[in-house]
C-alpha cells in the first residue's frame, strides 16, 4: 500500500489469493511489521486502486475485511486509518480451566466458553463402577496391554445405544474405540489420507478440532459454506475439483457452533457427490445422546463404503471419561483398528470396562434425562431473556448461536461481555482464517455454572445487546 510519507507498496503478485485478499494481507503485514503505524491515514479507495492497478471495489473489500478485524477504522468524512492497538484483556486464570462455583468463586465470572455436563448423579455412578471394577477385575488383566477382546464389553455397550435405521447395517466388528472423539477424527484421517499434499473440507463455521486434526495430518483445510439446508453442494464440488479434497468433516445432526441440521434431502445430494468422487465423509455426532430429534439417515447409511460415524460421551455424561467410538464404513474397520494399534495400542481396559459398567448401570438413563432437563432449562432461559434477537438453539444441545445486531463486532462483543463477567466465544474461533467475517457468538451451557448464575449472565448479555457503547451506536 502507498501511504503519504512512506515508500512501502504492497505486493499483490500472490497467485493463490484473490486480489482483495492479497491487498488485505499486504496491509495486514505492513501493520504487523510496523511500516504502517497506528493512526496513519490510508489513501482513498480510488487513489489506491489506481496506484496498484485494481478496481475500487477490490480496495473497498480489502478495507472492509480489515475494519471487521479491527485493524483499520473508518470515520465518516475523515477517511480510513490504521487502528490503535487494543490491550489484551487481563485474565486472572487460564480461561479454559475456569468455571463459576459458589464454593470456589475467585473471579465471579460465568464461564460459558465450553459445554460441560452438570453433575446430576453420574459422578456417583462412576465412583460406584470404579469400586466394583477394582474389586472384580483379575489382577493379571490390570497388567496387560489392551486388545480387541478387552474392549469388547465397551463396544457391545455402545452398540446397544445405536439405531441401525439411522446408521445403516453394522456389526460389532465395525466399531473401533479411541481416546475420545477428537482422537477418533485424527485416527480416521490418518487411515484414509494419501499423497504428499492431502486436503480436507470442513464446514465454514465448524468445530475447531476438525481443523486441528487436518493440520496434524499435514492436510490443507478448505471451508464449505452453508445455506438453510446444510453444506452447499456446489461449494463442496468446487473444493473437491480445485483442491483434490479427500474427506469432508461435518456434523449433520448438530453443527457446532451454529446448532443447524443438514436436511435429509441435502444429505442425499452430498452423499451422491462424495460417492461420485470417492470422497470420505466423517460425521461427528458427539451430541447424539442429547439430540433425540434426528431428521434423516446418517452419511454412513447413505455411503456404505465412505461414510464414517463417530461419537463420545463427553457432551452427554462426562468429558473426563476419555473414550470415543467410530462405526467405520464397510471395508475400513481393519485399517482403523491398525491405526489405533500403531498409535497407542488401543484404549486401556481401565477405561473401556468403566464405560461398559456405567452404560449398564440401572440409573444411567435417568441421569441422561436429568442432564437433558438441566440443559433444556438453561436454553429455555436464554431464549426467553434474549428474545427478539437472532438466535439458533435446540432444546437439549448445550450451546446456542447468537447473531449480533448491526453495530456489534464479534470480538468487541466478547470483550464487553467479559468485562460484564460473562465469557463466551466469538464466531472467529470457529472460522478459517480466510473465511468471511461473521458477527456472531456461541454461548455454551456450562452445567458447572448454577442455573441462577446462568440466568444472570443472560441478563448481562441482554443489557449489552440493548445498550451498545456510544461509539458503536453512532
ABEGO torsion letter per residue (X at the ends): XBBBGBABBBBABBAABBAAAAAAAAAAAAAAAGABBBGBBBBBAAAAAAAAGBBAAAAAAAAAAAAAAGABBBBBGAEBBBBBBBBBBBBABBAAABBBBAAABAAGBBBAABBBBBBAGAAAAAAAAAAAAAAABBAAAAABBBBAAAAAAAAAAAAAABBAAAAEBBBAAABBBBBEAAAAAAAAAAAABBEABBBBBBBABBBAAAAAAAAAAGBBBBBBBBBAAEBBAAAAAAAAAAAGBABBBBBAABBOAAGBBBBAAAAAAAAAAAAAAGBBBBBBBAAAAABABBABBBAAAABAAABBBBBBAAAAABAABBBBBBBBBBGAAAAAAAAAAAAAGEBBAAAAAAAAAAAABAAAAAAAAAAAAAAAAAAAAAAAAABGBBBBBBAABABBBBBBBBGBBAAAAAAAAAAAGBBBBBAAAABBAABBBBBBBBBBBBAABBAAAAAAAAAAAAAAAABBBAAAAX
